[in-house]
Amino acid sequence: MSLIDGSFHVLFAIRQICNRDEIDMWDYDLARDKLGEAVTLVSKLYSEAQKSDANFSSNRFFKDARTKDQVTKAVG
């Protein structure tokens, strides 16, 4: 389930990274180059949330609207 729910956040991270770097998100080749950074960023947020919450739920993490805010902030 994490793969399905997490994919939205990875794609959202790519969009935020493209905005930060002033790259056209619709330019596939340029946006694709940001995939590794986006996956790393979402994975880090996921791991940090998992470590800091004894009742961590992957489903809750990816469906929580605040996760998008965390991605945006992390992209900076």
C-alpha positions as CSV (number, residue, x, y, z in Angstrom):
1,M,0.0,0.0,0.0
2,S,2.9,2.4,0.7
3,L,3.9,2.2,-3.0
4,I,0.5,3.3,-4.2
5,D,-0.1,6.0,-1.6
6,G,3.5,7.1,-1.6
7,S,3.6,7.6,-5.4
8,F,1.4,10.6,-5.1
9,H,3.8,12.3,-2.7
10,V,6.8,11.5,-4.9
11,L,5.1,13.1,-7.9
12,F,4.1,16.0,-5.7
13,A,7.7,16.3,-4.6
14,I,8.9,16.3,-8.2
15,R,6.5,19.2,-8.9
16,Q,7.8,21.1,-5.9
17,I,11.4,20.5,-6.8
18,C,10.7,21.7,-10.4
19,N,9.1,24.8,-9.1
20,R,12.1,25.4,-6.8
21,D,14.6,24.9,-9.6
22,E,12.4,26.8,-12.1
23,I,12.1,23.8,-14.4
24,D,9.0,23.2,-16.5
25,M,7.4,20.2,-14.8
26,W,5.9,19.2,-18.1
27,D,9.3,18.7,-19.7
28,Y,9.6,14.9,-19.1
29,D,13.3,14.7,-19.4
30,L,14.0,17.5,-17.0
31,A,11.4,16.4,-14.5
32,R,12.5,12.8,-14.6
33,D,16.0,13.9,-13.5
34,K,14.4,15.0,-10.2
35,L,12.9,11.5,-9.4
36,G,15.9,10.4,-7.3
37,E,15.8,13.5,-5.2
38,A,12.0,13.2,-4.7
39,V,12.1,9.5,-3.7
40,T,14.9,10.3,-1.2
41,L,13.0,13.2,0.3
42,V,9.8,11.2,0.7
43,S,11.7,8.2,2.1
44,K,13.4,10.4,4.6
45,L,10.2,12.0,5.8
46,Y,8.6,8.5,6.0
47,S,11.5,7.1,8.1
48,E,11.5,10.1,10.4
49,A,7.7,9.8,11.0
50,Q,8.1,6.0,11.6
51,K,10.8,6.5,14.2
52,S,9.1,9.3,16.0
53,D,5.6,7.7,16.3
54,A,5.2,4.4,18.2
55,N,1.7,4.1,16.6
56,F,2.9,4.9,13.1
57,S,0.7,3.9,10.2
58,S,1.8,4.0,6.6
59,N,-1.8,4.5,5.5
60,R,-2.3,7.4,7.9
61,F,1.0,9.0,7.0
62,F,0.3,9.1,3.3
63,K,-3.4,10.1,3.7
64,D,-2.7,12.9,6.2
65,A,-2.9,16.3,4.5
66,R,0.0,17.6,6.6
67,T,2.3,15.2,4.7
68,K,2.1,17.4,1.7
69,D,3.0,20.4,3.8
70,Q,6.1,18.4,5.1
71,V,7.1,17.7,1.5
72,T,6.8,21.3,0.5
73,K,8.8,22.4,3.5
74,A,11.5,19.8,3.0
75,V,12.0,20.8,-0.7
76,G,12.5,24.4,0.6
